[in-house]
Amino acid sequence: MDLNKIFIKNACPTKIGGQAVLEGIMMKGTDRTAVVIRKPNKDMHIKIAPLPEMSIWKKIPIIRGVVVFVDALVTGTKTLLYSAEVLENAEGGEEYEPDKLTIWLEKKFGKKGALNVMLYASVALAVLFTVGIFIILPTWIVNIFGMLTSNEVVLNLFEGVLRILMFVAYVALISRMKDIRTVFRFHGAEHNCIHCYENGLPLTTENCSKFETLHPRCGTSFLMFVMVISLLLFSLLGWPNLLWRITSRLLLIPFIAGLSYELLRLAGKGDSTFIKILSLPGLALQKLTTLKPDEKQLEVAIAAVKAVLNTEGPKEFIGLTDIEGNLYPETEEALK
């Protein structure tokens, strides 16, 4: 890993960031988001939407990290579902027949309300799964080793290391899946393109491909910050009974998420030795979550970045785009 190619001297850090989705990328700019998806016929579907006004909570250190994290979960899940819908429609899939629960929700809350209920329920289940597997399970497993040693430092260290190993193993396992590897290639394309833009070069596939797929300001690094800070912070709590350990860890999750976000912001703004060392665990994990993209995937990333940079263009749009950011309405309902 060549850190000089990741923390590039004289680069101009930005707040532009994104997320890989199914066959595409969601990019977030200063006032809008753009979702670009490569359809089976090779056309690039694009959806541009305005960002809501920044709330006061997103301006308060630590608290803003929690707000951004929750927002990222909801937006990320919504965007993934949207990309799946675009691809399904493009492939001419069979018309979806709602189940009884969906029908009941639509009668109770309306179609849009039912979608929101299912969306937030999906996010809640994902959070519960993550907390259960990576927060509660490790401390429960290590509780068994309490019969072998009473050294609180050893037990807390073992719990923290086990949590990190479980998380890395999970990422390594899903990275073997074909569809996930495609998502990880789009993740790499996103980073290539952001590096290229932050270094002031024209956004072309040739220029973007010269850069690393690793980036210090990445959600993967955020998750690794959470794991490492958890290890350090939980160690200060001693080794009380299992119920109190689980409770204390759950109560501290928002603070850990907020602190991790502040460290991530710091990592994205400088290239000092301290910041490089701080970023190493997250960058190492990105070796699993990013892969080298092909030219077509880079085109998607470039189109997404150009869409959010084009402040003169429409803030709302659904249609087709080319790599240069030229928008072509796909239907009569395309938003102007």
C-alpha positions as CSV (number, residue, x, y, z in Angstrom):
1,M,0.0,0.0,0.0
2,D,1.6,3.3,-1.2
3,L,0.1,6.0,1.1
4,N,1.6,8.7,-1.1
5,K,-0.8,7.6,-3.8
6,I,-3.7,7.8,-1.4
7,F,-2.8,11.0,0.6
8,I,-1.8,12.9,-2.5
9,K,0.2,16.1,-1.9
10,N,-1.4,19.3,-3.1
11,A,-4.8,17.5,-3.7
12,C,-7.8,19.6,-2.8
13,P,-10.1,17.6,-0.5
14,T,-13.9,18.0,-1.2
15,K,-17.1,16.8,0.5
16,I,-18.2,14.9,-2.5
17,G,-18.8,11.3,-1.7
18,G,-20.9,8.4,-2.8
19,Q,-22.0,4.8,-2.5
20,A,-21.9,1.9,-4.8
21,V,-25.3,0.3,-5.7
22,L,-26.4,-2.4,-8.0
23,E,-24.7,-1.8,-11.4
24,G,-24.1,1.8,-10.5
25,I,-23.2,4.6,-8.1
26,M,-25.0,7.2,-6.0
27,M,-23.0,10.4,-5.7
28,K,-23.7,13.3,-3.2
29,G,-22.7,16.8,-3.9
30,T,-23.3,20.1,-2.1
31,D,-26.9,20.6,-3.1
32,R,-28.0,17.4,-5.0
33,T,-27.5,13.7,-5.4
34,A,-27.2,11.7,-8.6
35,V,-27.8,8.0,-9.0
36,V,-26.4,6.6,-12.2
37,I,-27.1,3.0,-13.1
38,R,-25.8,1.0,-16.1
39,K,-28.8,-0.8,-17.7
40,P,-28.5,-4.1,-19.4
41,N,-28.6,-2.4,-22.8
42,K,-25.6,-0.3,-21.7
43,D,-27.6,3.0,-21.4
44,M,-26.9,5.0,-18.3
45,H,-30.1,5.7,-16.3
46,I,-29.8,8.8,-14.0
47,K,-31.9,10.2,-11.2
48,I,-31.0,13.6,-9.9
49,A,-32.6,14.9,-6.7
50,P,-32.1,17.9,-4.5
51,L,-30.6,17.6,-1.0
52,P,-32.7,18.8,1.9
53,E,-31.4,21.9,3.8
54,M,-28.8,21.0,6.3
55,S,-30.3,20.7,9.8
56,I,-28.6,22.3,12.8
57,W,-27.9,18.8,14.2
58,K,-25.4,18.2,11.3
59,K,-23.3,21.2,12.4
60,I,-22.7,20.0,16.0
61,P,-19.6,17.8,16.5
62,I,-20.2,14.2,17.6
63,I,-24.0,14.6,17.2
64,R,-23.6,15.3,13.5
65,G,-21.9,11.9,13.1
66,V,-24.9,10.1,14.5
67,V,-27.3,12.1,12.3
68,V,-25.2,11.5,9.2
69,F,-24.8,7.8,10.0
70,V,-28.6,7.3,10.4
71,D,-29.2,9.3,7.2
72,A,-26.7,7.2,5.3
73,L,-28.4,4.0,6.4
74,V,-31.8,5.2,5.3
75,T,-30.6,6.8,2.0
76,G,-28.3,3.9,1.2
77,T,-31.1,1.3,1.6
78,K,-33.5,3.5,-0.4
79,T,-30.9,3.9,-3.2
80,L,-30.2,0.2,-3.3
81,L,-33.9,-0.6,-3.6
82,Y,-34.2,2.0,-6.3
83,S,-31.3,0.5,-8.3
84,A,-32.9,-2.9,-8.1
85,E,-36.2,-1.5,-9.3
86,V,-34.5,0.2,-12.3
87,L,-32.7,-3.0,-13.3
88,E,-35.8,-5.1,-12.9
89,N,-37.9,-2.8,-15.1
90,A,-35.1,-2.7,-17.7
91,E,-35.0,-6.4,-17.8
92,G,-38.8,-6.6,-18.3
93,G,-39.4,-8.6,-15.1
94,E,-42.8,-9.9,-14.2
95,E,-45.2,-7.5,-12.5
96,Y,-44.8,-7.7,-8.8
97,E,-47.8,-9.0,-6.9
98,P,-47.9,-7.6,-3.3
99,D,-48.3,-9.9,-0.4
100,K,-50.9,-9.6,2.3
101,L,-48.7,-7.5,4.6
102,T,-48.0,-5.0,1.8
103,I,-51.6,-4.8,0.8
104,W,-52.6,-4.1,4.5
105,L,-49.8,-1.4,4.8
106,E,-51.0,0.3,1.6
107,K,-54.6,0.4,2.9
108,K,-53.4,1.7,6.2
109,F,-50.8,4.2,5.2
110,G,-51.2,4.6,1.4
111,K,-48.7,3.4,-1.2
112,K,-46.0,6.0,-0.4
113,G,-46.5,5.5,3.4
114,A,-46.3,1.8,3.1
115,L,-43.0,2.1,1.2
116,N,-41.6,4.3,4.0
117,V,-42.7,1.9,6.7
118,M,-41.0,-1.0,4.9
119,L,-37.9,1.0,4.2
120,Y,-37.4,2.0,7.9
121,A,-38.3,-1.5,9.0
122,S,-35.5,-2.8,6.8
123,V,-33.1,-0.3,8.2
124,A,-34.1,-1.2,11.8
125,L,-33.7,-4.9,11.1
126,A,-30.3,-4.3,9.6
127,V,-29.2,-2.3,12.6
128,L,-30.5,-5.0,15.0
129,F,-28.6,-7.7,13.0
130,T,-25.4,-5.7,13.1
131,V,-25.6,-4.8,16.8
132,G,-26.5,-8.4,17.6
133,I,-23.7,-10.0,15.6
134,F,-20.9,-7.5,16.0
135,I,-21.6,-5.9,19.4
136,I,-23.5,-8.3,21.6
137,L,-22.2,-11.7,20.3
138,P,-18.5,-11.0,20.9
139,T,-19.0,-9.9,24.5
140,W,-21.2,-13.0,25.1
141,I,-18.6,-15.3,23.6
142,V,-15.8,-13.8,25.6
143,N,-17.9,-14.1,28.8
144,I,-17.1,-17.8,28.6
145,F,-13.4,-17.1,28.9
146,G,-14.1,-15.2,32.1
147,M,-13.8,-18.6,33.7
148,L,-10.2,-18.9,32.5
149,T,-8.9,-15.5,33.5
150,S,-10.0,-12.5,35.6
151,N,-7.7,-10.1,33.9
152,E,-10.0,-7.3,32.7
153,V,-7.5,-6.0,30.2
154,V,-7.1,-9.4,28.5
155,L,-10.8,-10.0,28.4
156,N,-11.6,-6.5,26.9
157,L,-8.7,-6.9,24.4
158,F,-9.9,-10.3,23.4
159,E,-13.4,-9.0,22.9
160,G,-12.3,-6.1,20.7
161,V,-10.0,-8.2,18.6
162,L,-12.7,-10.9,18.2
163,R,-15.2,-8.2,17.0
164,I,-12.8,-6.9,14.4
165,L,-11.9,-10.4,13.2
166,M,-15.6,-11.3,12.9
167,F,-16.3,-8.1,10.9
168,V,-13.3,-8.6,8.6
169,A,-14.3,-12.3,8.1
170,Y,-17.8,-11.2,7.2
171,V,-16.6,-8.7,4.6
172,A,-14.1,-11.2,3.2
173,L,-16.9,-13.8,2.9
174,I,-19.4,-11.6,1.0
175,S,-16.7,-10.3,-1.2
176,R,-16.5,-13.8,-2.8
177,M,-20.1,-13.3,-4.1
178,K,-20.3,-12.3,-7.8
179,D,-22.8,-9.5,-7.4
180,I,-21.0,-8.1,-4.4
181,R,-17.7,-8.1,-6.3
182,T,-19.4,-6.0,-9.0
183,V,-20.6,-3.6,-6.3
184,F,-17.1,-3.4,-5.0
185,R,-15.8,-2.5,-8.5
186,F,-18.2,0.4,-8.7
187,H,-17.0,1.3,-5.2
188,G,-13.4,1.4,-6.6
189,A,-14.7,3.5,-9.6
190,E,-16.2,6.0,-7.2
191,H,-12.9,6.4,-5.4
192,N,-10.9,6.6,-8.6
193,C,-13.2,9.4,-9.9
194,I,-13.1,11.4,-6.6
195,H,-9.3,11.2,-6.5
196,C,-9.1,12.5,-10.1
197,Y,-11.4,15.4,-9.3
198,E,-9.7,16.3,-6.1
199,N,-6.4,16.4,-8.0
200,G,-7.7,18.9,-10.6
201,L,-7.5,16.6,-13.6
202,P,-10.2,16.3,-16.3
203,L,-12.7,13.5,-15.6
204,T,-11.8,10.9,-18.2
205,T,-11.6,7.2,-17.8
206,E,-7.9,7.3,-18.6
207,N,-7.2,9.9,-15.9
208,C,-9.4,8.2,-13.3
209,S,-7.8,4.8,-13.8
210,K,-4.4,6.1,-12.8
211,F,-5.5,6.6,-9.2
212,E,-5.9,4.2,-6.3
213,T,-9.2,2.6,-5.4
214,L,-8.5,3.4,-1.7
215,H,-9.6,6.7,-0.3
216,P,-9.2,8.0,3.3
217,R,-12.7,9.5,3.4
218,C,-14.7,6.3,3.0
219,G,-17.6,4.6,4.8
220,T,-15.5,1.4,5.1
221,S,-12.9,3.4,7.1
222,F,-15.7,4.8,9.3
223,L,-16.8,1.3,10.2
224,M,-13.2,0.3,11.1
225,F,-12.9,3.5,13.2
226,V,-16.0,2.3,15.1
227,M,-14.4,-1.1,15.7
228,V,-11.1,0.3,17.0
229,I,-12.7,3.0,19.1
230,S,-15.0,0.4,20.6
231,L,-12.0,-1.7,21.6
232,L,-10.3,1.2,23.3
233,L,-13.4,2.7,25.0
234,F,-15.0,-0.5,26.2
235,S,-11.7,-1.3,27.9
236,L,-12.2,1.6,30.2
237,L,-15.4,0.1,31.6
238,G,-13.7,-2.9,33.3
239,W,-15.4,-6.3,33.1
240,P,-18.8,-6.1,34.9
241,N,-21.5,-8.7,34.5
242,L,-22.8,-9.7,31.1
243,L,-26.0,-7.7,31.3
244,W,-24.3,-4.4,32.2
245,R,-21.6,-5.0,29.5
246,I,-24.3,-5.4,26.8
247,T,-26.2,-2.3,28.1
248,S,-23.1,-0.1,28.4
249,R,-22.0,-1.0,24.9
250,L,-25.4,-0.3,23.4
251,L,-25.6,3.1,25.2
252,L,-22.1,4.1,23.9
253,I,-22.8,3.2,20.2
254,P,-24.1,6.7,19.3
255,F,-21.0,8.4,20.9
256,I,-18.6,6.0,19.2
257,A,-20.4,6.6,15.8
258,G,-20.1,10.4,16.4
259,L,-16.4,10.2,17.3
260,S,-15.7,7.9,14.4
261,Y,-17.2,10.4,12.0
262,E,-15.1,13.3,13.4
263,L,-12.0,11.1,12.9
264,L,-13.1,10.3,9.3
265,R,-13.5,14.1,8.6
266,L,-10.0,14.6,10.0
267,A,-8.6,11.9,7.8
268,G,-10.1,13.4,4.7
269,K,-8.5,16.8,5.3
270,G,-4.8,16.2,5.7
271,D,-1.8,14.0,5.0
272,S,0.3,14.2,8.2
273,T,2.0,11.1,9.5
274,F,-0.5,11.0,12.4
275,I,-3.5,11.0,10.0
276,K,-1.9,8.3,7.8
277,I,-1.3,6.0,10.8
278,L,-4.9,6.7,12.0
279,S,-6.3,5.7,8.6
280,L,-4.3,2.5,8.1
281,P,-6.8,0.0,9.5
282,G,-9.6,1.4,7.4
283,L,-7.5,1.5,4.3
284,A,-6.5,-2.1,4.9
285,L,-10.2,-3.0,5.0
286,Q,-10.8,-1.1,1.8
287,K,-8.5,-3.6,0.1
288,L,-11.5,-6.0,0.5
289,T,-14.4,-3.6,-0.3
290,T,-12.9,-1.9,-3.4
291,L,-11.8,-3.6,-6.6
292,K,-10.3,-2.2,-9.8
293,P,-13.1,-1.1,-12.1
294,D,-13.4,-1.5,-15.9
295,E,-13.9,1.4,-18.3
296,K,-17.7,1.1,-18.3
297,Q,-17.8,1.3,-14.5
298,L,-15.6,4.4,-14.6
299,E,-18.0,6.0,-17.0
300,V,-20.8,5.6,-14.6
301,A,-18.7,7.2,-11.8
302,I,-17.8,10.1,-14.0
303,A,-21.4,10.7,-15.1
304,A,-22.5,10.7,-11.4
305,V,-19.7,13.2,-10.3
306,K,-20.4,15.5,-13.3
307,A,-24.1,15.5,-12.5
308,V,-23.6,16.7,-8.9
309,L,-20.9,19.3,-10.0
310,N,-23.2,20.8,-12.6
311,T,-24.9,23.4,-10.4
312,E,-26.4,25.0,-13.6
313,G,-28.2,21.8,-14.5
314,P,-31.6,20.6,-13.1
315,K,-31.9,19.6,-9.5
316,E,-34.5,17.1,-10.3
317,F,-34.3,14.8,-13.3
318,I,-35.0,11.2,-14.3
319,G,-33.8,9.9,-17.6
320,L,-30.6,9.0,-19.4
321,T,-27.2,10.5,-19.4
322,D,-23.8,10.1,-21.2
323,I,-20.4,10.2,-19.7
324,E,-20.2,14.0,-20.4
325,G,-23.2,14.6,-18.2
326,N,-25.6,15.4,-21.1
327,L,-29.1,14.5,-20.0
328,Y,-31.6,12.8,-22.2
329,P,-35.2,12.4,-20.9
330,E,-36.2,8.8,-20.9
331,T,-40.0,9.3,-20.6
332,E,-42.5,12.1,-20.8
333,E,-42.6,12.1,-17.0
334,A,-38.9,13.1,-16.7
335,L,-38.6,15.9,-14.2
336,K,-37.2,19.2,-15.5
